[in-house]
Amino acid sequence: MSRGLFVSIPAGLMVEKVEYFPVFFMRIPHISDRTTATLYMLTGAFLFGAAAPLAKLLGTEMAPVTLSAFVYLGSGIVLTIYYAFARRFARRDQHQAPLERADIPYVAGSILTGAVIATIVLMVSLQHTPATTASLLLGFEAVATTLIAAGFFHEAVGRRVWVALFLITAACVLLAYDPEGAFGISLGALGVIAATFCWGLDTNLSRHFSGKDPVRYVSVKGLSAGMIMLVLAVLLGQPMPATPELALAAMGVGLMGFGGLMTICFLIALRSLGASRSAAFFSMNPFFGVIVSFMIFREMPGPFFYMALAAMIAGAWLLITETHSHPHRHERLVHDHRHRHDDPHHLEEAGHIHDPETPPVDRWDYHAHRHVHSEMVHDHAHVPDLHHRHEHGKRP
């Protein structure tokens, strides 16, 4: 989820409502909440894909670790200021669930694996890996995320999702393939694969606090990762930006597509789609990168682009039209997240009780507070969202 700057850009109604920051898809009539989450994820993929060519331009003027530092600091500084004002004047804490002590290990793990280790491993590995090989291997991040989600976190991943993942990954490979590029499998190539697994672990760790305030998390992650990268750049002797304009440009790219608004969209969708489906949708970002590259560099897409586009559309169709329904049991659960009261998990008969100290709902009927979900058994279409992370193969 928190991607480095080394990615090569070649020539259901029962699902919980998602939050509204950014307010792109607040309450679009006649669009289901699952579709809304998908739109958030595709928006995040677009922001990341659009930012990559811009980072490519900045990479000709700034050292890589220095660029990474200012990119992270851009999202961290701006969103910290926004969070402070929103908390003070807009009562943000009444409508967003705050990060808690139990979230600290997952937040720390996400920052360490996704922002620090992955960036350092990739930076070192790219020095010993042909660019074409690295571009191809980076397309397997969604596969790594899904393997971790299914193997370690027991997320439900059916045949339809695997087929969609294969199609989208194949599309990424087609977009990255350069028949004239140099290929080679080496220790550096294994390092690139290791970086994709770090990002996959980052996504799966982020799932545990995706219901909490995404702005607060992104501000913490941006500041901490930015400072770590800044110290690393100094230790490596990499120069600082030559002009203030370059520094501000790097921070702007970070705010948009490398940890800022992109990560917020990602987290909003992650809570409603699960890690594997989110990773599959997000991995479409190279397609958007090619389009933006054409707009910036006037590079016409090659013939592989159109084959990749067809594969991506097919994969997206499989994910969007997926249905998964079976009788399932919800154990008693106590947690805190942003929610409405128009689904079976947030009704009074499900144990959802308000007391006089409960924050009022906002104008979109959302609020956040610690609440109880009573044990229940029911059957409806669902995905691995905040309330459906149950194991499969067991009937209630």
Sine and cosine of phi, psi and omega as CSV:
sin_phi,cos_phi,sin_psi,cos_psi,sin_omega,cos_omega
0.00,0.00,-0.63,0.78,0.03,-1.00
-0.99,-0.15,1.00,0.03,-0.20,-0.98
-0.99,0.11,0.52,-0.85,0.07,-1.00
-0.97,0.22,-0.03,-1.00,-0.06,-1.00
-0.98,-0.17,0.36,0.93,-0.12,-0.99
-0.94,-0.34,0.16,0.99,0.02,-1.00
-0.95,0.32,0.81,-0.59,-0.03,-1.00
-1.00,0.08,0.79,-0.61,0.07,-1.00
-0.97,-0.26,0.99,-0.15,-0.04,-1.00
-0.92,0.40,0.31,-0.95,0.05,-1.00
-0.68,0.74,0.00,0.00,0.00,0.00
0.00,0.00,0.84,-0.54,0.03,-1.00
-0.89,0.46,-0.34,0.94,-0.05,-1.00
-1.00,0.06,-0.13,0.99,0.01,-1.00
-0.98,0.19,0.59,-0.81,-0.09,-1.00
-0.89,0.46,0.58,-0.81,0.07,-1.00
-0.89,0.46,0.61,-0.79,0.04,-1.00
-1.00,-0.04,0.28,-0.96,-0.05,-1.00
-0.98,0.20,0.01,-1.00,-0.20,-0.98
-0.89,-0.46,0.26,0.97,0.09,-1.00
-0.95,-0.31,0.86,-0.52,-0.11,0.99
-0.93,0.38,0.33,-0.94,-0.19,-0.98
-1.00,0.02,0.56,0.83,-0.02,-1.00
-0.88,0.48,-0.68,0.73,-0.16,-0.99
-0.78,-0.62,0.76,0.65,-0.13,-0.99
-0.80,0.60,-0.92,0.40,-0.02,-1.00
-0.54,-0.84,0.97,0.25,-0.01,-1.00
-0.98,0.22,0.83,-0.55,-0.03,-1.00
-0.88,0.48,0.59,-0.81,0.14,-0.99
0.94,0.34,0.21,0.98,0.07,-1.00
-0.92,-0.40,0.81,-0.59,-0.05,-1.00
-0.93,0.37,0.29,-0.96,-0.04,-1.00
-0.93,0.36,-0.54,0.84,0.05,-1.00
-0.92,0.40,-0.64,0.77,0.06,-1.00
-0.91,0.41,-0.61,0.79,0.05,-1.00
-0.87,0.49,-0.69,0.72,0.04,-1.00
-0.88,0.47,-0.63,0.78,0.04,-1.00
-0.89,0.45,-0.64,0.77,0.04,-1.00
-0.90,0.44,-0.63,0.77,0.07,-1.00
-0.88,0.48,-0.69,0.72,-0.04,-1.00
-0.92,0.40,-0.67,0.74,0.04,-1.00
-0.91,0.40,-0.55,0.84,0.09,-1.00
-0.90,0.43,-0.68,0.73,0.07,-1.00
-0.88,0.48,-0.66,0.75,0.03,-1.00
-0.90,0.44,-0.64,0.77,0.03,-1.00
-0.90,0.44,-0.70,0.71,-0.01,-1.00
-0.88,0.48,-0.66,0.75,0.02,-1.00
-0.93,0.38,-0.72,0.70,0.00,-1.00
-0.90,0.44,-0.60,0.80,0.01,-1.00
-0.95,0.30,-0.53,0.85,-0.03,-1.00
-0.97,0.25,-0.44,0.90,-0.06,-1.00
-0.87,0.49,-0.74,0.68,0.06,-1.00
-0.89,0.46,-0.56,0.83,0.04,-1.00
-0.92,0.39,-0.64,0.77,0.07,-1.00
-0.91,0.42,-0.55,0.84,0.05,-1.00
-0.88,0.47,-0.65,0.76,0.06,-1.00
-0.90,0.44,-0.71,0.70,-0.01,-1.00
-0.92,0.39,-0.48,0.88,-0.01,-1.00
-0.90,0.43,-0.31,0.95,0.06,-1.00
-0.99,0.17,-0.22,0.98,-0.04,-1.00
-0.91,-0.42,-0.26,0.97,-0.08,-1.00
-0.75,-0.66,0.53,-0.85,0.08,-1.00
-0.92,0.39,0.51,-0.86,-0.16,-0.99
-0.88,0.48,-0.71,0.70,-0.03,-1.00
-0.94,0.33,-0.61,0.79,0.08,-1.00
-0.88,0.48,-0.68,0.73,0.04,-1.00
-0.88,0.47,-0.69,0.72,0.03,-1.00
-0.86,0.50,-0.66,0.75,-0.01,-1.00
-0.87,0.49,-0.74,0.68,-0.05,-1.00
-0.96,0.30,-0.48,0.88,0.08,-1.00
-0.90,0.44,-0.74,0.67,0.02,-1.00
-0.91,0.41,-0.65,0.76,0.00,-1.00
-0.90,0.43,-0.51,0.86,0.02,-1.00
-0.86,0.51,-0.77,0.64,0.02,-1.00
-0.94,0.35,-0.63,0.78,-0.05,-1.00
-0.90,0.43,-0.75,0.66,-0.07,-1.00
-0.93,0.37,-0.76,0.66,-0.07,-1.00
-0.90,0.44,-0.70,0.71,-0.05,-1.00
-0.96,0.27,-0.43,0.90,0.12,-0.99
-0.91,0.42,-0.68,0.73,0.04,-1.00
-0.90,0.43,-0.70,0.71,0.02,-1.00
-0.87,0.49,-0.70,0.71,-0.03,-1.00
-0.88,0.47,-0.67,0.75,-0.01,-1.00
-0.88,0.47,-0.69,0.72,0.02,-1.00
-0.93,0.36,-0.67,0.74,-0.02,-1.00
-0.91,0.42,-0.60,0.80,0.02,-1.00
-0.94,0.35,-0.59,0.81,-0.06,-1.00
-0.98,0.18,-0.66,0.75,-0.16,-0.99
-0.95,-0.33,-0.34,0.94,-0.05,-1.00
-0.92,-0.40,0.13,0.99,0.02,-1.00
0.80,0.60,0.73,0.68,-0.07,-1.00
-0.85,0.52,-0.56,0.83,-0.06,-1.00
-0.92,0.40,-0.30,0.95,0.06,-1.00
-0.98,0.20,-0.37,0.93,-0.11,-0.99
-0.88,-0.47,0.00,1.00,0.04,-1.00
-0.75,-0.67,0.63,-0.78,0.03,-1.00
-0.99,0.16,0.79,-0.61,-0.02,-1.00
-0.97,0.22,0.40,-0.92,0.15,-0.99
-0.91,0.41,0.63,-0.78,-0.05,-1.00
-0.88,-0.47,0.14,-0.99,-0.02,-1.00
-0.86,0.52,-0.59,0.80,0.00,-1.00
-0.91,0.41,-0.34,0.94,0.00,-1.00
-0.99,0.12,-0.28,0.96,-0.13,-0.99
-0.84,0.55,-0.72,0.69,0.00,-1.00
-0.87,0.49,-0.62,0.78,-0.01,-1.00
-0.95,0.32,-0.65,0.76,0.04,-1.00
-0.90,0.44,-0.72,0.70,0.01,-1.00
-0.89,0.46,-0.67,0.75,0.03,-1.00
-0.90,0.44,-0.62,0.78,0.02,-1.00
-0.90,0.43,-0.71,0.70,0.01,-1.00
-0.90,0.44,-0.70,0.72,-0.07,-1.00
-0.91,0.40,-0.73,0.69,-0.07,-1.00
-0.98,0.19,-0.72,0.70,-0.12,-0.99
-0.99,0.13,-0.56,0.83,-0.08,-1.00
-0.99,-0.16,-0.63,0.78,-0.14,-0.99
-0.99,-0.12,-0.90,0.45,-0.10,-1.00
-0.89,0.46,-0.74,0.67,-0.03,-1.00
-0.86,0.51,-0.67,0.75,-0.02,-1.00
-0.91,0.42,-0.71,0.70,-0.02,-1.00
-0.91,0.40,-0.72,0.70,0.00,-1.00
-0.87,0.49,-0.69,0.72,-0.01,-1.00
-0.92,0.39,-0.64,0.77,0.00,-1.00
-0.87,0.50,-0.70,0.72,0.01,-1.00
-0.94,0.34,-0.66,0.75,-0.08,-1.00
-0.92,0.40,-0.60,0.80,-0.04,-1.00
-0.91,0.42,-0.36,0.93,0.04,-1.00
-0.95,0.31,-0.28,0.96,-0.06,-1.00
-0.82,-0.57,0.32,0.95,-0.06,-1.00
-0.74,-0.68,0.76,-0.65,0.09,-1.00
-0.84,0.55,0.60,-0.80,-0.06,-1.00
-0.85,0.53,-0.64,0.77,-0.01,-1.00
-0.90,0.43,-0.68,0.73,0.04,-1.00
-0.88,0.48,-0.70,0.71,0.00,-1.00
-0.88,0.47,-0.67,0.74,0.00,-1.00
-0.88,0.47,-0.67,0.74,0.01,-1.00
-0.91,0.41,-0.70,0.72,-0.07,-1.00
-0.93,0.36,-0.53,0.85,0.00,-1.00
-0.91,0.41,-0.34,0.94,0.04,-1.00
-0.94,0.33,-0.15,0.99,-0.05,-1.00
-1.00,-0.07,0.21,0.98,0.00,-1.00
-0.87,0.49,-0.65,0.76,0.00,-1.00
-0.90,0.44,-0.59,0.81,0.06,-1.00
-0.90,0.43,-0.70,0.72,0.02,-1.00
-0.87,0.49,-0.69,0.72,0.01,-1.00
-0.87,0.49,-0.69,0.72,-0.03,-1.00
-0.93,0.36,-0.63,0.77,0.05,-1.00
-0.87,0.49,-0.67,0.74,0.04,-1.00
-0.93,0.38,-0.69,0.73,-0.01,-1.00
-0.88,0.48,-0.69,0.72,-0.04,-1.00
-0.98,0.20,-0.64,0.77,-0.11,-0.99
-0.98,0.17,-0.59,0.80,-0.10,-0.99
-0.95,-0.33,-0.53,0.85,-0.05,-1.00
-0.95,-0.32,0.07,1.00,0.13,-0.99
0.83,0.55,0.60,0.80,0.08,-1.00
-0.97,0.26,0.62,-0.78,-0.02,-1.00
-0.94,0.33,0.89,-0.46,0.02,-1.00
-0.75,-0.66,0.96,-0.26,-0.03,-1.00
-1.00,0.00,-0.01,-1.00,-0.04,-1.00
-0.87,0.49,-0.62,0.78,-0.03,-1.00
-0.89,0.46,-0.66,0.75,0.01,-1.00
-0.92,0.40,-0.65,0.76,0.01,-1.00
-0.90,0.44,-0.64,0.77,0.03,-1.00
-0.91,0.42,-0.69,0.72,0.03,-1.00
-0.88,0.48,-0.66,0.75,0.01,-1.00
-0.90,0.44,-0.64,0.77,0.04,-1.00
-0.89,0.46,-0.70,0.72,-0.02,-1.00
-0.90,0.44,-0.69,0.72,-0.04,-1.00
-0.94,0.35,-0.64,0.77,0.04,-1.00
-0.90,0.43,-0.66,0.75,0.06,-1.00
-0.87,0.49,-0.62,0.79,0.04,-1.00
-0.90,0.44,-0.65,0.76,0.04,-1.00
-0.89,0.46,-0.65,0.76,0.02,-1.00
-0.90,0.44,-0.67,0.74,0.03,-1.00
-0.89,0.46,-0.65,0.76,0.01,-1.00
-0.91,0.40,-0.56,0.83,-0.06,-1.00
-1.00,0.05,-0.27,0.96,-0.12,-0.99
-0.93,0.36,0.76,-0.65,0.05,-1.00
-0.78,-0.62,0.97,-0.24,-0.08,-1.00
-0.88,0.47,-0.34,0.94,0.00,-1.00
-0.99,-0.12,-0.06,1.00,-0.02,-1.00
-0.98,0.19,0.30,-0.95,0.03,-1.00
-1.00,0.10,0.66,-0.75,0.02,-1.00
-0.90,-0.44,0.41,-0.91,0.06,-1.00
0.03,-1.00,0.70,-0.71,0.08,-1.00
-0.98,-0.21,0.83,-0.56,-0.07,-1.00
-0.53,-0.85,-0.07,-1.00,0.08,-1.00
-0.89,0.45,-0.55,0.84,0.06,-1.00
-0.90,0.44,-0.62,0.79,0.04,-1.00
-0.89,0.45,-0.63,0.78,0.07,-1.00
-0.90,0.44,-0.53,0.85,0.06,-1.00
-0.91,0.41,-0.62,0.78,0.06,-1.00
-0.88,0.47,-0.68,0.73,0.05,-1.00
-0.88,0.47,-0.65,0.76,0.03,-1.00
-0.87,0.49,-0.61,0.79,0.03,-1.00
-0.90,0.44,-0.64,0.77,0.02,-1.00
-0.90,0.43,-0.59,0.81,0.05,-1.00
-0.94,0.34,-0.52,0.85,0.09,-1.00
-0.89,0.45,-0.69,0.73,0.04,-1.00
-0.92,0.40,-0.59,0.81,0.06,-1.00
-0.89,0.45,-0.66,0.75,0.06,-1.00
-0.91,0.40,-0.63,0.78,0.07,-1.00
-0.83,0.56,-0.74,0.67,0.00,-1.00
-0.88,0.48,-0.69,0.72,-0.02,-1.00
-0.93,0.36,-0.58,0.82,0.09,-1.00
-0.93,0.37,-0.62,0.79,-0.01,-1.00
-0.91,0.42,-0.44,0.90,0.02,-1.00
-0.85,0.53,-0.51,0.86,-0.08,-1.00
-0.95,0.31,-0.40,0.92,0.03,-1.00
-0.84,-0.54,0.34,0.94,-0.03,-1.00
-0.92,0.40,-0.34,0.94,0.04,-1.00
-0.98,0.19,-0.16,0.99,-0.02,-1.00
-1.00,0.04,0.09,-1.00,-0.08,-1.00
-0.87,0.49,0.93,-0.37,-0.05,-1.00
-0.93,0.36,-0.50,0.87,0.00,-1.00
-0.91,0.42,-0.66,0.75,0.01,-1.00
-0.90,0.44,-0.70,0.72,0.00,-1.00
-0.89,0.45,-0.73,0.68,-0.05,-1.00
-0.91,0.42,-0.57,0.82,0.04,-1.00
-0.91,0.41,-0.67,0.74,0.03,-1.00
-0.91,0.43,-0.71,0.70,-0.03,-1.00
-0.91,0.41,-0.65,0.76,-0.02,-1.00
-0.91,0.42,-0.71,0.71,-0.02,-1.00
-0.92,0.40,-0.73,0.69,-0.06,-1.00
-0.92,0.38,-0.74,0.68,0.00,-1.00
-0.91,0.40,-0.61,0.79,0.01,-1.00
-0.89,0.45,-0.68,0.74,0.01,-1.00
-0.92,0.39,-0.65,0.76,0.04,-1.00
-0.88,0.48,-0.71,0.71,0.00,-1.00
-0.92,0.39,-0.56,0.83,0.02,-1.00
-0.91,0.41,-0.69,0.72,0.05,-1.00
-0.89,0.46,-0.67,0.75,0.01,-1.00
-0.89,0.46,-0.65,0.76,0.01,-1.00
-0.89,0.46,-0.66,0.75,0.03,-1.00
-0.90,0.43,-0.69,0.72,0.00,-1.00
-0.89,0.45,-0.56,0.83,0.02,-1.00
-0.99,0.14,-0.08,1.00,0.01,-1.00
0.97,0.25,0.36,0.93,0.01,-1.00
-0.98,0.17,0.67,-0.75,-0.06,-1.00
-0.95,0.33,0.46,-0.89,0.09,-1.00
-0.98,0.21,0.23,-0.97,0.00,-1.00
-0.81,0.58,0.64,-0.77,-0.08,-1.00
-0.92,0.38,-0.52,0.86,-0.03,-1.00
-0.69,-0.72,0.40,-0.91,0.09,-1.00
-0.86,0.50,-0.53,0.85,0.00,-1.00
-0.89,0.46,-0.64,0.77,0.04,-1.00
-0.90,0.44,-0.67,0.74,0.01,-1.00
-0.89,0.46,-0.70,0.72,0.00,-1.00
-0.92,0.39,-0.60,0.80,0.03,-1.00
-0.90,0.44,-0.68,0.73,0.03,-1.00
-0.89,0.45,-0.65,0.76,0.02,-1.00
-0.91,0.41,-0.59,0.81,0.04,-1.00
-0.92,0.40,-0.65,0.76,0.06,-1.00
-0.89,0.46,-0.64,0.77,0.03,-1.00
-0.91,0.41,-0.65,0.76,0.02,-1.00
-0.89,0.46,-0.58,0.81,-0.04,-1.00
-0.99,0.15,-0.81,0.59,-0.26,-0.97
-0.76,-0.64,-0.04,1.00,0.00,-1.00
-0.81,-0.58,0.91,0.41,0.05,-1.00
0.91,-0.42,-0.35,0.94,-0.05,-1.00
-1.00,0.04,-0.94,-0.34,-0.02,-1.00
-0.87,0.50,-0.54,0.84,0.03,-1.00
-0.86,0.51,-0.73,0.69,-0.03,-1.00
-0.93,0.37,-0.57,0.82,0.05,-1.00
-0.88,0.47,-0.74,0.68,0.06,-1.00
-0.87,0.50,-0.66,0.75,-0.02,-1.00
-0.87,0.49,-0.73,0.69,-0.04,-1.00
-0.92,0.39,-0.63,0.78,0.02,-1.00
-0.87,0.49,-0.68,0.73,0.00,-1.00
-0.96,0.27,-0.57,0.82,-0.04,-1.00
-0.86,0.51,-0.61,0.79,-0.04,-1.00
-0.92,0.40,-0.39,0.92,-0.05,-1.00
-0.96,-0.29,-0.25,0.97,-0.06,-1.00
-0.92,-0.39,-0.41,0.91,-0.12,-0.99
1.00,0.03,0.24,-0.97,-0.13,-0.99
-0.93,0.36,-0.71,0.70,-0.11,-0.99
-0.92,0.39,-0.72,0.70,-0.02,-1.00
-0.93,0.35,-0.61,0.79,0.05,-1.00
-0.88,0.47,-0.71,0.71,-0.01,-1.00
-0.89,0.45,-0.62,0.79,0.00,-1.00
-0.90,0.43,-0.73,0.69,0.02,-1.00
-0.90,0.43,-0.67,0.74,-0.06,-1.00
-0.92,0.40,-0.49,0.87,-0.04,-1.00
-0.93,0.36,-0.05,1.00,0.11,-0.99
-0.97,0.23,-0.03,1.00,-0.09,-1.00
-0.85,0.52,-0.51,0.86,0.04,-1.00
-0.87,0.50,-0.52,0.86,0.03,-1.00
-0.88,0.48,-0.71,0.70,0.04,-1.00
-0.92,0.38,-0.57,0.82,0.03,-1.00
-0.89,0.46,-0.63,0.78,0.03,-1.00
-0.89,0.45,-0.67,0.75,-0.01,-1.00
-0.90,0.44,-0.71,0.70,-0.01,-1.00
-0.93,0.38,-0.60,0.80,0.05,-1.00
-0.87,0.49,-0.63,0.77,0.04,-1.00
-0.89,0.46,-0.65,0.76,-0.01,-1.00
-0.92,0.38,-0.57,0.82,-0.05,-1.00
-1.00,0.07,-0.78,0.62,-0.13,-0.99
-0.99,-0.13,-0.11,0.99,-0.03,-1.00
0.85,0.52,0.61,0.79,0.04,-1.00
-1.00,-0.06,0.90,-0.43,0.00,-1.00
-0.93,0.38,0.73,-0.69,0.06,-1.00
-0.88,0.47,0.60,-0.80,0.03,-1.00
-0.98,0.19,0.03,-1.00,-0.04,-1.00
-0.89,0.46,-0.48,0.88,0.01,-1.00
-0.91,0.41,-0.40,0.91,-0.02,-1.00
-0.87,0.50,-0.67,0.74,-0.08,-1.00
-0.96,0.28,-0.56,0.83,0.12,-0.99
-0.92,0.39,-0.65,0.76,0.03,-1.00
-0.90,0.44,-0.64,0.77,0.01,-1.00
-0.87,0.49,-0.69,0.72,0.01,-1.00
-0.89,0.45,-0.66,0.75,0.01,-1.00
-0.92,0.40,-0.64,0.77,0.01,-1.00
-0.92,0.40,-0.66,0.75,0.02,-1.00
-0.89,0.46,-0.68,0.74,0.02,-1.00
-0.89,0.45,-0.70,0.72,0.02,-1.00
-0.90,0.44,-0.68,0.73,0.03,-1.00
-0.89,0.45,-0.64,0.77,0.01,-1.00
-0.88,0.47,-0.66,0.75,0.03,-1.00
-0.88,0.47,-0.64,0.77,0.00,-1.00
-0.95,0.32,-0.70,0.72,-0.06,-1.00
-0.92,0.40,-0.59,0.81,-0.06,-1.00
-1.00,-0.05,0.11,0.99,0.00,-1.00
-0.90,0.44,0.69,-0.72,0.12,-0.99
-0.82,-0.58,0.70,-0.72,-0.04,-1.00
-0.63,-0.78,0.92,-0.39,-0.07,-1.00
-0.57,-0.82,0.69,-0.72,0.08,-1.00
-0.20,-0.98,0.39,-0.92,0.10,-0.99
-0.88,0.48,0.77,-0.64,-0.02,-1.00
-0.61,-0.80,0.46,-0.89,-0.04,-1.00
-0.96,-0.26,0.72,-0.69,0.13,-0.99
-0.98,-0.21,0.88,-0.47,0.12,-0.99
-0.95,0.32,0.32,-0.95,0.05,-1.00
-0.87,0.49,0.74,-0.68,-0.10,-0.99
-0.69,-0.73,0.68,-0.73,0.10,-0.99
-0.83,-0.55,0.87,-0.50,0.03,-1.00
-0.41,-0.91,0.00,-1.00,-0.08,-1.00
-0.70,-0.71,0.83,-0.56,0.06,-1.00
-0.29,-0.96,0.23,-0.97,0.03,-1.00
-0.95,0.30,0.73,-0.68,-0.09,-1.00
-0.37,-0.93,0.26,-0.97,0.18,-0.98
-0.92,-0.39,-0.11,-0.99,-0.06,-1.00
-0.80,-0.59,0.63,0.78,-0.03,-1.00
-0.86,-0.51,0.48,0.88,0.09,-1.00
-0.69,-0.72,0.31,-0.95,-0.13,-0.99
-0.92,0.40,-0.21,0.98,-0.02,-1.00
-1.00,-0.02,-0.14,0.99,-0.04,-1.00
-0.77,-0.63,0.62,0.79,0.08,-1.00
-0.96,-0.29,0.37,-0.93,-0.04,-1.00
-0.87,0.49,-0.60,0.80,0.00,-1.00
-0.93,0.36,-0.27,0.96,0.07,-1.00
-1.00,-0.01,0.11,0.99,0.02,-1.00
0.99,-0.12,0.11,0.99,-0.05,-1.00
-1.00,0.06,0.98,-0.19,-0.09,-1.00
-0.91,-0.42,0.65,-0.76,0.09,-1.00
-0.96,-0.27,0.60,-0.80,0.10,-0.99
-0.89,-0.45,0.09,-1.00,-0.06,-1.00
-0.86,0.52,-0.39,0.92,-0.02,-1.00
-1.00,-0.01,-0.01,1.00,0.01,-1.00
-0.92,0.40,0.74,-0.67,0.01,-1.00
-0.88,0.48,0.56,-0.83,0.05,-1.00
-0.94,0.33,0.35,-0.94,0.05,-1.00
-0.97,0.22,0.39,-0.92,0.03,-1.00
-1.00,0.04,-0.18,-0.98,-0.08,-1.00
-0.95,0.32,-0.21,0.98,0.10,-1.00
-0.98,-0.20,0.22,0.98,0.04,-1.00
0.93,0.38,0.45,0.89,0.08,-1.00
-0.97,-0.26,0.48,-0.88,0.27,-0.96
-0.35,-0.94,0.07,-1.00,-0.03,-1.00
-0.71,-0.70,0.72,-0.69,0.07,-1.00
-0.23,-0.97,0.34,-0.94,0.05,-1.00
-0.94,0.34,0.76,-0.65,-0.05,-1.00
-0.57,-0.82,0.23,-0.97,-0.08,-1.00
-0.94,-0.34,0.65,-0.76,0.21,-0.98
-0.93,-0.37,0.89,-0.46,0.02,-1.00
-0.95,0.32,0.37,-0.93,0.06,-1.00
-0.89,0.45,0.69,-0.72,0.01,-1.00
-0.45,-0.89,0.36,-0.93,0.10,-1.00
-0.79,-0.61,0.81,-0.59,0.05,-1.00
-0.42,-0.91,0.03,-1.00,-0.09,-1.00
-0.68,-0.74,0.88,-0.48,0.07,-1.00
-0.30,-0.95,0.25,-0.97,0.03,-1.00
-0.93,0.36,0.70,-0.72,-0.05,-1.00
-0.38,-0.93,0.25,-0.97,0.13,-0.99
-0.79,-0.61,0.11,-0.99,-0.06,-1.00
-0.96,0.28,0.91,0.41,0.02,-1.00
-1.00,0.07,-0.25,-0.97,-0.05,-1.00
-0.86,0.52,-0.45,0.89,-0.09,-1.00
-0.95,-0.31,0.08,1.00,-0.06,-1.00
-0.70,-0.71,0.80,0.59,0.06,-1.00
-0.97,-0.23,0.60,0.80,-0.02,-1.00
-0.99,0.15,0.38,-0.92,0.08,-1.00
-0.98,0.21,0.41,-0.91,-0.02,-1.00
-0.93,-0.37,0.24,-0.97,-0.05,-1.00
1.00,-0.07,-0.05,1.00,0.02,-1.00
-0.84,-0.54,0.78,-0.63,0.04,-1.00
-1.00,-0.06,0.57,-0.82,-0.01,-1.00
-0.92,0.39,0.00,0.00,0.00,0.00
